[in-house]
Amino acid sequence: MPALLFWVFAALMLIFGAAVVINRNPVASALSLVISFLGLSALFMSLDAFFIGIIQVLVYAGAVMVLFLFIIMLLDLRAEERRKINAVAFAGGLAVALALFVQIYFVVGQLRAAKQQFPALPAARTDDVRAVGLLLFDNFNLPFQIIGVLVLVATIGVIVLSKRELR
Amino acid sequence: MATLGDYLLVSGLLFTIGFAGVMLRRNIIIIFMSLELMLNAANLSLVAFSRYRVGPDGLPNYNAQVFVFFIITVAAAEVAVGLAIIVALYRARQTTHVEDISSLKF
């Protein structure tokens, strides 16, 4: 992928990611999150991870976002009314976030591997669905089964939590 | 072609945005969305490392992509349970504002 496309999709992802945090209306935030994840999925595909990119669109832009919008509309949340912001807490949170980014910036700057290009792949050998599937069902079979149990537990937990009266 | 460092910086910036959302916003649903942003920032750097580490057979290291697959699955389960908790909370308290829910606050 040309460098220009990388920066276009990275900017798309970051701008709409920031819009998630900045928007006051939860529905607008959720829709910004969809665009942000589509940009992220394009970045995955630029790294030849087509399977992960497609899964990202299906699971996040499809299932998770529908769930978010469904809950927002079920709870009938509107744009939140402005409350008095605790200025000290706001400045503190912003400072901690900025400090985190400065740290990441310097750590990445010192990483020798960070300045190198990605090694080229031999053409027409990116059948990554097959490779990931083989690993998943072979080397990672036990974690895969455990993930299945986790999803089952989550399903039962959601049903229990959604019952009318919680005990 | 962008370098590995570019991907790591973009991933770090996305993580920072999500982190700032968790720190600054007071709406519990927005906090939850910011958590998703942070999870996906981690996924981006994992996939970038996977592509960077090409093995002797000329293929990327797919272990990281399997790891990303697991993270996506766990995140989807987490979203389902978390949103159910938010709905239960809303039924009990009629609010999604974290400052209205302070019974456990020290």
Boltz contact constraints between the chains, C-beta under 6 A:
constraints:
  - contact:
      token1: [A, 3]
      token2: [B, 2]
      max_distance: 6.0
  - contact:
      token1: [A, 6]
      token2: [B, 2]
      max_distance: 6.0
  - contact:
      token1: [A, 10]
      token2: [B, 10]
      max_distance: 6.0
  - contact:
      token1: [A, 14]
      token2: [B, 13]
      max_distance: 6.0
  - contact:
      token1: [A, 17]
      token2: [B, 14]
      max_distance: 6.0
  - contact:
      token1: [A, 17]
      token2: [B, 17]
      max_distance: 6.0
  - contact:
      token1: [A, 17]
      token2: [B, 37]
      max_distance: 6.0
  - contact:
      token1: [A, 18]
      token2: [B, 17]
      max_distance: 6.0
  - contact:
      token1: [A, 20]
      token2: [B, 33]
      max_distance: 6.0
  - contact:
      token1: [A, 21]
      token2: [B, 21]
      max_distance: 6.0
  - contact:
      token1: [A, 26]
      token2: [B, 29]
      max_distance: 6.0
  - contact:
      token1: [A, 29]
      token2: [B, 30]
      max_distance: 6.0
  - contact:
      token1: [A, 29]
      token2: [B, 33]
      max_distance: 6.0
  - contact:
      token1: [A, 33]
      token2: [B, 33]
      max_distance: 6.0
  - contact:
      token1: [A, 40]
      token2: [B, 40]
      max_distance: 6.0
  - contact:
      token1: [A, 44]
      token2: [B, 47]
      max_distance: 6.0
  - contact:
      token1: [A, 47]
      token2: [B, 47]
      max_distance: 6.0
  - contact:
      token1: [A, 47]
      token2: [B, 51]
      max_distance: 6.0
  - contact:
      token1: [A, 48]
      token2: [B, 51]
      max_distance: 6.0
  - contact:
      token1: [A, 49]
      token2: [B, 47]
      max_distance: 6.0
  - contact:
      token1: [A, 49]
      token2: [B, 65]
      max_distance: 6.0
  - contact:
      token1: [A, 52]
      token2: [B, 47]
      max_distance: 6.0
  - contact:
      token1: [A, 52]
      token2: [B, 65]
      max_distance: 6.0
  - contact:
      token1: [A, 52]
      token2: [B, 68]
      max_distance: 6.0
  - contact:
      token1: [A, 55]
      token2: [B, 72]
      max_distance: 6.0
  - contact:
      token1: [A, 59]
      token2: [B, 72]
      max_distance: 6.0
  - contact:
      token1: [A, 59]
      token2: [B, 76]
      max_distance: 6.0
  - contact:
      token1: [A, 64]
      token2: [B, 79]
      max_distance: 6.0
  - contact:
      token1: [A, 67]
      token2: [B, 83]
      max_distance: 6.0
  - contact:
      token1: [A, 71]
      token2: [B, 83]
      max_distance: 6.0
  - contact:
      token1: [A, 75]
      token2: [B, 90]
      max_distance: 6.0
  - contact:
      token1: [A, 80]
      token2: [B, 27]
      max_distance: 6.0
  - contact:
      token1: [A, 93]
      token2: [B, 23]
      max_distance: 6.0
  - contact:
      token1: [A, 93]
      token2: [B, 24]
      max_distance: 6.0
  - contact:
      token1: [A, 97]
      token2: [B, 16]
      max_distance: 6.0
  - contact:
      token1: [A, 97]
      token2: [B, 19]
      max_distance: 6.0
  - contact:
      token1: [A, 97]
      token2: [B, 20]
      max_distance: 6.0
  - contact:
      token1: [A, 97]
      token2: [B, 23]
      max_distance: 6.0
  - contact:
      token1: [A, 100]
      token2: [B, 16]
      max_distance: 6.0
  - contact:
      token1: [A, 100]
      token2: [B, 19]
      max_distance: 6.0
  - contact:
      token1: [A, 101]
      token2: [B, 16]
      max_distance: 6.0
  - contact:
      token1: [A, 104]
      token2: [B, 12]
      max_distance: 6.0
  - contact:
      token1: [A, 108]
      token2: [B, 5]
      max_distance: 6.0
  - contact:
      token1: [A, 108]
      token2: [B, 8]
      max_distance: 6.0
  - contact:
      token1: [A, 108]
      token2: [B, 9]
      max_distance: 6.0
  - contact:
      token1: [A, 113]
      token2: [B, 4]
      max_distance: 6.0
  - contact:
      token1: [A, 114]
      token2: [B, 4]
      max_distance: 6.0
  - contact:
      token1: [A, 114]
      token2: [B, 5]
      max_distance: 6.0
  - contact:
      token1: [A, 115]
      token2: [B, 5]
      max_distance: 6.0
  - contact:
      token1: [A, 117]
      token2: [B, 1]
      max_distance: 6.0
  - contact:
      token1: [A, 117]
      token2: [B, 3]
      max_distance: 6.0
  - contact:
      token1: [A, 118]
      token2: [B, 51]
      max_distance: 6.0
  - contact:
      token1: [A, 118]
      token2: [B, 52]
      max_distance: 6.0
  - contact:
      token1: [A, 119]
      token2: [B, 54]
      max_distance: 6.0
  - contact:
      token1: [A, 122]
      token2: [B, 58]
      max_distance: 6.0
  - contact:
      token1: [A, 131]
      token2: [B, 62]
      max_distance: 6.0
  - contact:
      token1: [A, 132]
      token2: [B, 62]
      max_distance: 6.0
  - contact:
      token1: [A, 132]
      token2: [B, 65]
      max_distance: 6.0
  - contact:
      token1: [A, 132]
      token2: [B, 66]
      max_distance: 6.0
  - contact:
      token1: [A, 135]
      token2: [B, 62]
      max_distance: 6.0
  - contact:
      token1: [A, 135]
      token2: [B, 66]
      max_distance: 6.0
  - contact:
      token1: [A, 136]
      token2: [B, 66]
      max_distance: 6.0
  - contact:
      token1: [A, 140]
      token2: [B, 66]
      max_distance: 6.0
  - contact:
      token1: [A, 147]
      token2: [B, 73]
      max_distance: 6.0
  - contact:
      token1: [A, 150]
      token2: [B, 77]
      max_distance: 6.0
  - contact:
      token1: [A, 151]
      token2: [B, 77]
      max_distance: 6.0
  - contact:
      token1: [A, 154]
      token2: [B, 77]
      max_distance: 6.0
  - contact:
      token1: [A, 154]
      token2: [B, 80]
      max_distance: 6.0
  - contact:
      token1: [A, 154]
      token2: [B, 81]
      max_distance: 6.0
  - contact:
      token1: [A, 157]
      token2: [B, 81]
      max_distance: 6.0
  - contact:
      token1: [A, 158]
      token2: [B, 80]
      max_distance: 6.0
  - contact:
      token1: [A, 158]
      token2: [B, 81]
      max_distance: 6.0
  - contact:
      token1: [A, 158]
      token2: [B, 84]
      max_distance: 6.0
  - contact:
      token1: [A, 161]
      token2: [B, 84]
      max_distance: 6.0
  - contact:
      token1: [A, 161]
      token2: [B, 88]
      max_distance: 6.0
  - contact:
      token1: [A, 162]
      token2: [B, 84]
      max_distance: 6.0
